């Protein structure tokens, strides 16, 4: 969410600054491609970002929900959870978890909803842009229902030096957000 809004804000600020520094000319300047408008809705602790686009000549509305977890001491983003319905995946939402570089890959991430069963989620890939290691997979309906009924969850992961990290997340607003995606 922050990256989408930050990128759009950076483009707008850059465009405005350049416009102010340019002398007036009688020539028609080439028009910049219009950035798609992103509509953001906040449902308690979850954010839903939607934009209208054209896919294969048809207008579509693409939406994604997200929650960013921050480090307690620094306030810096640590984990980001996103959920969306891909066009080709039917009724199963896909969850992506973006973890920082330096995470130990072999143990994966453990996710627990309230006091329920622990689920081990394996990492798929680490990237340089965005700098993150990613867990991604289609969500089974029972997991979606647990998250809808839950109050909170927690991710547990191991970092370099075998440092164990617990990252709690909120499920407040989860149901309204995921229901709005379809």
C-alpha positions in Angstrom: 0.0 0.0 0.0 2.7 2.4 1.0 4.7 1.6 -2.0 1.7 2.2 -4.4 0.8 5.4 -2.7 4.4 6.5 -2.3 5.1 5.9 -6.0 2.0 7.8 -7.1 2.9 10.7 -4.8 6.5 10.7 -6.0 5.4 10.9 -9.6 2.9 13.7 -8.8 5.5 15.7 -6.8 8.1 15.2 -9.5 5.7 16.3 -12.3 4.7 19.4 -10.4 8.3 20.4 -9.6 9.3 20.0 -13.2 6.3 22.0 -14.4 7.2 24.9 -12.1 10.9 24.9 -13.2 10.1 25.0 -16.9 9.8 28.3 -18.8 6.5 28.9 -20.6 6.7 27.9 -24.2 4.3 28.3 -27.1 5.0 24.8 -28.3 2.8 21.9 -27.3 4.7 19.7 -24.9 4.3 16.0 -25.2 1.7 14.7 -22.8 2.9 12.2 -20.2 1.0 8.9 -20.0 -1.7 9.2 -17.4 -1.0 7.1 -14.3 -3.8 4.8 -13.2 -5.8 6.1 -10.3 -5.6 4.0 -7.2 -8.5 4.0 -4.9 -7.7 3.0 -1.3 -10.2 1.9 1.3 -9.3 1.3 5.0 -11.1 -1.4 6.8 -9.8 -1.2 10.4 -6.3 -2.7 10.1 -6.4 -3.8 6.5 -6.2 -1.6 3.4 -7.7 -2.4 0.0 -6.2 -0.7 -3.1 -8.1 -0.9 -6.4 -7.5 0.5 -9.8 -9.3 0.3 -13.1 -7.4 -1.1 -16.0 -7.8 -2.6 -19.4 -7.0 -6.3 -19.9 -7.3 -7.9 -23.4 -9.5 -4.9 -24.5 -11.9 -5.2 -21.6 -12.2 -2.9 -18.6 -11.3 -4.6 -15.3 -11.1 -3.5 -11.7 -8.0 -5.0 -10.0 -8.0 -5.0 -6.2 -5.6 -6.2 -3.5 -5.8 -6.1 0.3 -2.8 -5.6 2.5 -1.4 -5.1 5.9 2.1 -4.0 6.7 3.8 -5.0 9.9 6.4 -2.7 11.4 9.4 -3.2 13.6 8.5 -2.2 17.1 11.7 -0.2 17.8 12.2 1.5 14.5 8.7 1.7 13.0 10.2 0.5 9.7 8.2 -1.9 7.6 9.1 -5.5 8.3 6.5 -7.9 6.8 3.8 -7.2 4.3 0.8 -9.4 3.7 -1.2 -9.1 0.5 -4.2 -11.0 -0.7 -5.9 -10.8 -4.1 -8.0 -12.9 -6.4 -6.0 -13.6 -9.6 -8.1 -13.6 -12.8 -7.2 -17.2 -13.6 -7.6 -18.7 -10.1 -11.3 -18.9 -9.7 -12.6 -18.6 -6.2 -9.3 -19.1 -4.4 -7.5 -15.9 -3.1 -3.8 -15.8 -3.2 -1.7 -14.7 -0.2 1.7 -13.2 -0.5 4.0 -12.5 2.4 7.0 -10.3 1.8 9.7 -11.0 4.4 13.0 -9.1 4.7 16.2 -10.4 3.2 18.3 -12.2 5.8 15.5 -14.6 6.7 16.4 -18.3 6.9 14.7 -20.0 4.0 14.6 -23.6 5.1 12.3 -23.3 8.1 9.9 -21.0 6.1 7.3 -18.9 8.0 5.0 -20.4 10.6 1.5 -18.8 10.6 -0.9 -19.2 13.5 -4.5 -17.8 13.8 -5.5 -17.1 17.4 -4.5 -20.2 19.3 -5.1 -22.6 16.4 -3.0 -25.0 14.5 0.4 -23.8 13.3 0.8 -23.7 9.5 4.3 -23.9 8.0 4.6 -21.8 4.8 7.6 -22.3 2.5 9.4 -19.5 0.8 9.2 -19.5 -3.0 11.8 -16.9 -4.0 14.0 -14.0 -2.9 14.1 -10.8 -5.1 16.3 -7.7 -5.2 13.4 -5.5 -6.3 11.5 -5.3 -4.0 14.2 -6.6 -1.7 12.2 -9.4 -0.1 11.8 -13.2 0.3 8.3 -14.2 -0.7 5.8 -16.8 0.5 3.0 -17.2 -2.0 0.1 -19.6 -2.4 -3.6 -20.0 -3.0 -5.6 -20.0 0.3 -7.7 -22.9 1.1 -11.3 -22.1 2.1 -10.8 -23.3 5.7 -7.9 -20.9 6.2 -10.0 -18.0 4.8 -12.8 -19.0 7.2 -10.3 -19.2 10.2 -9.0 -15.7 9.3 -12.6 -14.3 9.0 -13.5 -15.7 12.4 -10.2 -14.9 14.1 -9.1 -11.9 16.1 -5.4 -12.0 15.4 -2.6 -14.0 14.0 1.2 -14.3 14.3 4.0 -15.1 11.9 7.2 -16.7 13.3 10.4 -16.7 11.3 14.1 -17.3 11.8 16.6 -14.6 10.8 20.4 -14.9 10.2 22.1 -15.8 13.4 19.1 -18.1 14.2 17.3 -15.1 15.8 13.6 -16.0 16.2 11.1 -13.3 15.3 7.5 -13.1 16.2 5.3 -10.8 14.1 1.7 -10.4 15.3 -0.9 -9.2 12.8 -4.5 -8.1 13.2 -7.6 -9.7 11.6 -9.7 -6.6 12.4 -11.3 -5.6 9.0 -10.2 -8.8 7.3 -13.7 -10.1 6.5 -14.9 -6.8 5.0 -11.6 -6.4 3.0 -11.6 -9.9 1.5 -15.3 -9.7 0.7 -14.7 -6.4 -1.1 -12.1 -8.0 -3.4 -14.5 -10.0 -5.6 
